[in-house]
Amino acid sequence: MLETSARLLKLLSLLQTHREWSGAELAERLGITTRTVRRDVDRLRELGYPVHATQGTAGYRLGAGASLPPLLLDDDEAVAVAVGLRTAAGGSVAGIEETSLRALTKLEQVLPSRLRHRVNALNTATVRVGAPTTRVSPDTLMTIAEACRRHERLRFDYTSPRGGESRRETEPHSLVSFSRHWYLVAWDTARRDWRSFRVDRLRPLTPNGARFTPREPPYGDAATYLSHQLSSHTWPWRAVVRLHESAGAIADRIWPGMGAVEAEGESSCLLHVGADSPADLVWMITSVNADFTLVSGPPELAEAIRAQAARCLRAVGDGAGRTA
């Protein structure tokens, strides 16, 4: 039989990993009687753990209390939390860096050496390229997240990329972290259409508005919709090309923010792209390394493709491997 202190830790571990346990199940797992289970549950309650007893089924479950009691983590959970805290310490949420470092310090002090080695190895092998260009307030993120969860309309003042100010009322759907920025994907009630908003450019207004019935975002997914918006709609030069391969075949060749892929069939798909110039569009399209047909785009893009083709032909001369 386990000693009392070890048994309490084992009981707590069981309660933290299961929605509800019957007294008989806990007694069998711990090798004790149901009467001892009841006494151990009372000890956990005295230590501040909110263990609730369910009526009728003689079951137990761990609930939320007024304060945060100590948690028991297995090896993989501890490593995941440590990596998450280290990432948050250098992330894009303003004011959370110091808090993350304090929590990480506490965790690493009690990590077994084998786990500390895993965390340090990952940190040593990881290179962070580029710091976040903007920071957002955690309070703003929480306000938006709560409105999304409760399906409440969200009102906010918004500064456009060109500096214009407007007041928006939206039905918030999702928060998306994309390419070092946070975005809100929402239905704009005044414009009666879906929109994406940079979170660092909005200032929430309280209280929230009325409840609403959630809508299905375009493409069936908020992240896919945002990728489509950012890769094609916000650039001065835009195009659509038909790639003569399936969407699944070229998926690994499309990097985040490059373009939005629209499945069309088993042997083709549409790629929506945007860039600062026609030459950049040519580079992006040809980098996919697939046969393609230009579906739509400015006349300058067709000329840029022809110029690139001619340049490539000149590079190989007469096509027989000899330069002119």
N, C-alpha and C positions, 0 to 999 in steps of 0.2 A: 504493500500500500504506500502511496506517495506521502511524504511528510506534509504537514499542513501548509507551509508556505509554498512549497513546490506545487501542491495540489491546487491552491488558489490561483497560481499563475496558469496552470493547465486549464482550470475552469474558465478563467478570463479569456484565454486564447480560444477556447471552444465557442464562447459566447460572441466573440468578435468576428467569427467566421461563418456563423449560421444565423439565419433569420430567427428561428425559434427552436429550442430544445425541450423535450419533455424531461421531467425529473428522472424517469427511468433510463432514458438514453444517456443522460449525464452520469448517472450512477454507474452504468455499465462501462462507459468510457474511462471513468476514474477509478473503478474498482472499489466503490464505497456504497453505502446505503442511501436511499432517497432522503432519509432523515439527515444524514451528514451533508447531502447536497443542499438542503434547506438552510442548515447552519452556515455553510460556506457562502451561500448567496447573501445571507445577512451580513457576513463579514465584508464582502465586497461592497455592499451598500454603505456600511460604516466608513469605508475608505473613499466613498464618493462616486462609486460606479452605479449608474441608474439601471439596476436589473429589475425588469418588470415581470410580474407573474400574471399569466393569462388565465382568466376564469374559465372553468369548465374542462380545459384540457390539461391542467396542471403543468403548463409549460413555462419556460423562461426565455426572455429575450433582452438584449442590451439596448437601451434607448439613449436618447440625447438628454444630457443633464444641464444644470446651470453653469457648470464649469467643465473644463476639458481635463479628464483624467488621463493618466499615462496610458499609452498605447503599446500593444505588443505587435511587432512586425517580424515576418519571416525574412530570410536572407534576401530573396529577390525584391521584396517590398522595401526593405531598408535601402538597398542599392538604388532602386527607382526613385525613392524620395530624395536621397542625397544628390543624385544626378539632376533631378528636377530643381532642387534648391540652388545648385551651382549654376544651372542655366538661367534661372530667374534672377540671380545676382547680377547677371550681365545682360538682362533682357530689356524689353521696350516699355515696361510698366514703371512709371515714375514713382520714386519713393519706396519701392519694394526691395531695393538692393541691400540696404543695411539690415532690414528685417530678415531677408533670406540668408544673409551671411551669419547672423546670430543663430538662427535655427540650424544652419548647417554646422556651425561650430559645436553646438550642443550634441547634434547627432553623431558627428565624427568622433567626439570624445568617448562615446560608449560603443562605437562599432567594433566588433572583433577584428583582429588584425587581418584576417583573410578577406573580410568585406572592405576594410579600408584600403587594402591593396587593389581590389577590383575598381573601386571608385577613383583612386589616384591614377591607376593605369589608364582608365578611360579619359580622365582629365588631361593627362600628359599627352595622349595620342590625338587629342582633339584640337583643331585650330579654328578659331573664330575669325571669319573674314568680314571685316566691316562692322562697325557699331550701328545700332539702330539710329536712324536719322531723326526720329521724333520720339518723344515719350508721352504716354497717356497716364492720366490719373487713375489709380485703382478704384477710387470712388465712382468715377465715370463708368468704368467697365462694369462695376457691380450694379450700378443703376440700370444700365442697358440690359445686362444679363437678367436682372430681376424682371424687367418689363417683358423680355422675351419669354421667360418662364411662366409668368402670370398671364400672358396674352393681353397686355394692357397697352393702349396707345402711348407712344412716346413723343413728347414735344421737345424741340430743342432749337437753339439758334445755331446757324451753320455759316461758316466762312468758305466760300468757293475757292478753287485754286487761283482764280483771278482776283480775289480779294473782295468780292461782293458778299454782302450779308443778307441772309434770309431766315425766316422762321418756318420750320417744317413741323408737320404732324404726320406721324408714320405708324404703321403696324409693324413693329420690329419682328424679324424672323430669326436672325442668327448673327452672332459675332464671329468674324473670320480673321485669323491671323495670317497675313499673306505678304511675303516679300518685305519683312521688317516693319510692317504697318498693321494696325488694327482697323478693320472695316465693319460697319454695320450694314447688313443686307435687310432691306425693309420695303414695304409697300407704301408709297407716298400717297396719302389720301387726297391731296389737292391736285396732283398731277395724274392720279389714277393709273399709276404704273410703278414697276419695280425700280428701285434706285439703290446705289451703294454709296456710303458716306464714310470718309476718313474720320475715325473717332477722335483724333487729335484736333480736328477742326470743328467739333460740335460741342455745345454747352447745354446739357440737359436742363429742362425746366420742370419744376414740380408744382403740383402733384401730377402723376401720370393720368392719362385719359381713360376713357371707358374700355371695358373688355371687348375683345373681338374674336371672331372665328379665324384661326390661322389659314392662310392661303398656301397653295403649292407654288414654290418659286420656279422661275423658268429653268428648263433643263432638268427639273426634278431635284435640284441640289443647289444649295446656296453657294458652296465653294466653286462649283462648275460655272454658275452664273457670274460670280465675281471674276473668275479667270477670264471669261468671255468679255466682260466689260473692260477689264484692265488691258487685255491684249489687243483689243481692236477699236473700242469706242472712244478711247481717250487720246489717241494718237492723231497727228495731223495727216498722216498718209496711211490708208487702210486698204486691205485687199482680201479677197476670198479666192483660194485655189483648191482645185480638186486633186487630191493625192490618189494615185492609182494603186493604193494598198488599203487594207482594212484599218479601221481605227485602232484595233488591238495590236496590229503589226507595227504601227509607228508610235505607239504610246510612249515607249522608252526613249524616243528621239525628240520628244517635245518637253522642254524644260519649263518649270513654273514661270508664268508671266510671259512666255514666248508667244503663245497663241491658244485658241480654243478649238478643239477638234469636235466635229459633228459627224457622228456615224451616218453613213449613207447606204452601205450594203456590204457584202462579203468581200468585195474587191476594190472599194473606194471609200473615201471620206472627204469631208470639207474641212479646210484649215482656215480659220479667221485670224488674221495677223494685223498688227499695226506697228508703225515705226516713225522715226523722225525724218526719213528721206526715202525715196524710191530705191536708192542703192542699198540701204539697210534692209528694206523689204526683200530684195533679191537675195541678199546674204542669208536672211532667216529662212526663206523658202527653200533655197538650194541646200542649206545645211541639214535638212531633214533626210536628204539622200534618197529621194523617191521620185519617180516620174510624176509629173504634174501638168495640169491644164489651168490656165488663168481663167477664172470664172467672172470676177469683177475687180475693178481697180482703176486708178487714174491712167490716162494715156502715157504719162511719164514712166509708169511702171513697165509697160510693154516695151518702151524704148530702152529702159535700163536692162531688161532681160535680154534683148537683142544685143546690146552693147557687151554684156557679160559673155554671151555665147560667142560673139566674134572674138573677144579677147582670148577665150579658151581655145578657139580654133587656131588663132595665130600662134598660141603657145606650143602647139604640136605640129605646126607647119602644114605639110601636105597630108598628114594623117597616117603616114607610114613610119612614124618614129623619127623622121629627119626634119630639122628646122630649115626654114627657107633661107 
